Amino acid sequence: MRRFGLLAILGLALGLVFAASASAAHHKHGHKHGHYKASLRKKALAGKRHALRVLSAPNSACAGADDSNANAGLQESAMSCLINYARSQAGLGRLGEYGKLDTSSDNKAGDILRCNQFSHEACGRDFTYWMRRSGYLNAKCWWVGENLAWGTGSLGSARSIMQAWLHSPDHRANLLSTNFSQFGLSLRVGGLSGNANAHVWVNEFGRHC
């Protein structure tokens, strides 16, 4: 039987008061276009089906998004494409891949499989443990968030996981947040909760300020 699971932690902040910056990005596209995308994002955050369909990349846009048998690097590239496609459609800036968040995401995925715990605190480590160890939290202030998912068979593909995240309020809040400018991503495959070849996805978000 194919199975999957989802967990999300929304953004945390330390330090300074943060200034909103989303409005500046809209001005480049013209007022009317920016208004449409802002409206689309608002509808997507509310879970409107039409808006979620617009945020979902077509098959031709992100190569390998449906291939759960491809190597992990190709599947991660497909997931990165799906995430930034959704943000672009919603009028948000692309997230830049950040090495320290990639490292943190990969270590979190390793903990989930090693300790057989699908949790933000796998192996008894707090949510930000690997972010701190990677050095990402050394900045004076930061925002961070995390989406987790796992699936077997076709449910573990990048597109299937992305669709599940988009249809979950907490997960799409992270995906469509104006608080984040960077992300890290990891896919690991292994045994989890009695399921062989579970695809474990960890998507971490951040911004320094």
C-alpha positions as CSV (number, residue, x, y, z in Angstrom):
1,M,0.0,0.0,0.0
2,R,1.3,3.4,-0.9
3,R,1.6,5.9,1.9
4,F,2.7,9.4,2.6
5,G,2.8,11.9,5.5
6,L,3.3,15.6,6.0
7,L,4.5,17.9,8.8
8,A,5.2,21.7,8.8
9,I,6.7,24.3,11.2
10,L,6.0,27.9,10.4
11,G,8.6,30.6,10.5
12,L,10.3,31.6,13.7
13,A,12.1,34.9,14.3
14,L,14.9,36.2,16.5
15,G,16.2,39.7,17.0
16,L,15.1,42.7,15.1
17,V,11.7,43.9,13.8
18,F,11.4,42.9,10.1
19,A,10.3,45.2,7.3
20,A,8.1,43.9,4.6
21,S,9.6,43.9,1.1
22,A,7.1,42.1,-1.1
23,S,5.5,45.3,-2.5
24,A,8.7,46.4,-4.3
25,A,8.9,43.3,-6.4
26,H,5.4,43.8,-7.7
27,H,6.1,47.3,-9.2
28,K,8.3,45.9,-11.9
29,H,5.4,44.1,-13.6
30,G,3.0,47.0,-13.6
31,H,0.2,47.7,-11.1
32,K,-2.5,45.7,-12.8
33,H,-0.3,42.6,-13.2
34,G,1.0,42.9,-9.6
35,H,-2.5,43.3,-8.3
36,Y,-3.6,40.1,-10.1
37,K,-0.7,38.1,-8.7
38,A,-1.3,39.5,-5.2
39,S,-4.9,38.5,-5.4
40,L,-3.9,35.0,-6.7
41,R,-1.6,34.5,-3.8
42,K,-4.3,35.5,-1.3
43,K,-6.7,33.1,-2.9
44,A,-4.1,30.3,-2.9
45,L,-3.4,30.9,0.8
46,A,-7.1,30.6,1.4
47,G,-7.1,27.2,-0.4
48,K,-9.1,28.2,-3.5
49,R,-8.8,25.4,-6.0
50,H,-8.4,27.5,-9.1
51,A,-5.5,29.4,-7.5
52,L,-3.8,26.2,-6.5
53,R,-4.1,24.9,-10.1
54,V,-2.4,28.1,-11.4
55,L,0.4,27.6,-8.9
56,S,1.0,24.0,-10.0
57,A,3.6,23.7,-12.8
58,P,2.5,21.9,-16.0
59,N,4.3,18.7,-16.9
60,S,6.5,20.5,-19.4
61,A,7.8,23.1,-16.9
62,C,9.8,20.9,-14.5
63,A,11.6,17.9,-15.9
64,G,11.6,14.8,-13.8
65,A,8.9,16.0,-11.4
66,D,6.9,12.7,-11.8
67,D,9.9,10.3,-11.8
68,S,10.3,8.9,-8.4
69,N,13.0,6.5,-9.7
70,A,15.4,9.2,-10.9
71,N,18.5,9.9,-8.9
72,A,18.1,12.2,-5.9
73,G,19.8,15.1,-7.5
74,L,17.4,15.2,-10.4
75,Q,14.4,14.9,-8.2
76,E,15.6,17.7,-6.0
77,S,16.1,19.9,-9.0
78,A,12.6,19.1,-10.1
79,M,11.3,20.1,-6.6
80,S,13.2,23.3,-6.7
81,C,11.6,24.1,-10.0
82,L,8.1,23.3,-8.7
83,I,8.6,25.5,-5.6
84,N,9.9,28.5,-7.6
85,Y,7.2,28.1,-10.3
86,A,4.5,28.4,-7.6
87,R,6.2,31.5,-6.0
88,S,6.6,33.1,-9.4
89,Q,2.9,32.6,-10.3
90,A,2.0,34.1,-6.9
91,G,4.1,37.2,-7.6
92,L,6.8,36.3,-5.2
93,G,10.6,36.4,-5.7
94,R,12.4,33.1,-6.4
95,L,14.0,31.4,-3.4
96,G,17.8,31.1,-3.8
97,E,19.3,27.8,-2.8
98,Y,21.6,28.2,0.2
99,G,24.3,25.6,1.0
100,K,23.9,25.8,4.7
101,L,20.2,25.1,4.5
102,D,20.9,22.2,2.0
103,T,23.3,20.7,4.6
104,S,20.8,21.2,7.4
105,S,18.0,19.7,5.3
106,D,20.1,16.7,4.5
107,N,21.0,16.0,8.1
108,K,17.4,16.3,9.2
109,A,16.4,13.8,6.5
110,G,19.2,11.5,7.8
111,D,17.9,11.8,11.3
112,I,14.3,10.9,10.2
113,L,15.5,7.7,8.6
114,R,18.2,6.7,11.1
115,C,15.9,7.1,14.2
116,N,12.8,6.0,12.3
117,Q,11.0,9.2,13.5
118,F,9.0,11.3,11.1
119,S,9.3,14.5,13.2
120,H,10.7,18.0,13.2
121,E,12.5,16.8,16.3
122,A,13.8,13.4,15.0
123,C,16.4,11.7,17.2
124,G,15.5,14.1,20.0
125,R,17.0,17.1,18.4
126,D,15.1,20.4,18.4
127,F,13.7,21.8,15.2
128,T,16.6,24.2,14.6
129,Y,19.5,21.9,15.7
130,W,21.0,21.3,12.3
131,M,20.4,24.9,11.1
132,R,22.4,26.0,14.1
133,R,25.1,23.4,13.5
134,S,25.4,24.4,9.9
135,G,26.0,28.0,10.9
136,Y,22.9,29.4,9.3
137,L,21.6,30.9,12.6
138,N,24.8,32.8,13.3
139,A,23.2,35.9,11.9
140,K,21.9,38.6,14.4
141,C,18.4,38.0,13.2
142,W,16.7,35.4,11.0
143,W,13.4,33.8,9.9
144,V,13.3,30.0,9.4
145,G,10.6,27.4,8.6
146,E,10.5,23.8,7.6
147,N,8.3,21.4,5.5
148,L,8.6,17.7,5.8
149,A,7.0,14.9,3.8
150,W,7.5,11.3,2.9
151,G,5.8,9.0,0.4
152,T,6.2,5.6,-1.3
153,G,5.9,4.8,-4.9
154,S,4.5,7.6,-7.0
155,L,3.4,9.3,-3.9
156,G,7.0,10.1,-3.2
157,S,7.6,12.0,-6.4
158,A,8.4,15.7,-6.4
159,R,5.1,16.6,-8.0
160,S,3.0,14.4,-5.6
161,I,4.8,15.9,-2.6
162,M,4.4,19.4,-3.9
163,Q,0.7,18.9,-4.5
164,A,0.3,17.7,-1.0
165,W,2.2,20.7,0.4
166,L,0.1,23.1,-1.7
167,H,-3.1,21.6,-0.4
168,S,-2.1,21.8,3.2
169,P,-2.6,25.3,4.8
170,D,0.6,25.3,7.0
171,H,2.8,24.0,4.2
172,R,1.7,26.4,1.5
173,A,2.0,29.2,4.1
174,N,5.8,28.4,4.2
175,L,6.0,28.0,0.4
176,L,4.3,31.3,-0.3
177,S,5.7,33.3,2.6
178,T,7.2,36.8,2.0
179,N,9.4,36.2,5.0
180,F,11.8,33.8,3.2
181,S,14.4,34.5,0.5
182,Q,16.5,31.3,0.7
183,F,15.8,27.6,0.9
184,G,17.5,24.2,1.3
185,L,16.2,20.9,0.1
186,S,17.0,17.2,0.6
187,L,15.6,13.9,-0.6
188,R,16.7,10.7,1.1
189,V,15.3,7.2,0.4
190,G,15.2,4.4,3.0
191,G,13.0,2.4,5.3
192,L,10.5,4.4,7.5
193,S,7.7,3.2,9.7
194,G,7.8,-0.3,8.1
195,N,7.8,1.1,4.6
196,A,10.7,0.2,2.3
197,N,12.1,2.9,-0.1
198,A,10.2,5.8,1.5
199,H,11.1,9.1,-0.1
200,V,11.8,11.5,2.7
201,W,11.7,15.2,1.7
202,V,13.0,18.0,3.9
203,N,12.5,21.6,2.7
204,E,13.9,24.3,4.9
205,F,13.3,28.1,4.4
206,G,15.2,31.1,5.7
207,R,16.1,34.7,5.6
208,H,18.8,36.8,7.2
209,C,18.0,40.4,8.0
